[in-house]
Amino acid sequence: GAVVSQHPSRVICKSGTSVKIECRSLDFQATTMFWYRQFPKQSLMLMATSNEGSKATYEQGVEKDKFLINHASLTLSTLTVTSAHPEDSSFYICSARSAGGEADTQYFGPGTRLTVL
Amino acid sequence: GQNIDQPTEMTATEGAIVQINCTYQTSGFNGLFWYQQHAGEAPTFLSYNVLDGLEEKGRFSSFLSRSKGYSYLLLKELQMKDSASYLCAVMDSNYQLIWGAGTKLIIKP
């Protein structure tokens, strides 16, 4: 099946620093990638949807200047948490939908655990 | 390698019971999750099992057998709104989520 990777798998940083998380589709081209946050045992919260070559669409309440998303190619999307604070500590998960794929088929990445001290 | 298997698609009748199976092979185990995802929406958390046995939550129950690398999600008194994809995910020893491809459940009247 389709594989989606994320890097790094976990990161610890100091408050005020910026952290970049990469999401890659390894064996297919992803026209659309989604970024989620997950708190323990809770539903995934959609943060933004990114389409290759265009600006990301952010969900209500998600600061686009704080969570920068770049979908530069059909296999890579990045999420940069700028000036991270302890409340940004969370599990960030990306997913990808392949070009020509069904609207309800997404492939999920393994997640990146961010801890902001 | 790490692997999660679940059926691609299942069909059931409104009011009936359906069981969605999930088998896994992972490096370590820190719990198994079930999510429901309607088309175009984010996955909704249904259950988390880390110990063997059955966890019941209303119409939904989830079962885990760690020795067999097996879980199932049981849905009772099916309603049309239960038509969705059901995702099985295992958290491995590195606290990374390994995802199944999802089971598309179709409910017929």
Interface residues (C-beta under 8 A of the other chain):
Chain A: G1 S9 R10 F34 Y36 K41 Q42 S43 L44 M45 L46 I93 A103 D104 T105 Q106 Y107 F108 P110 G111 R113
Chain B: Y35 Q37 H38 A39 G40 A42 P43 T44 F45 Y48 S85 L87 A89 N94 Y95 Q96 L97 I98 W99 A101 G102 K104
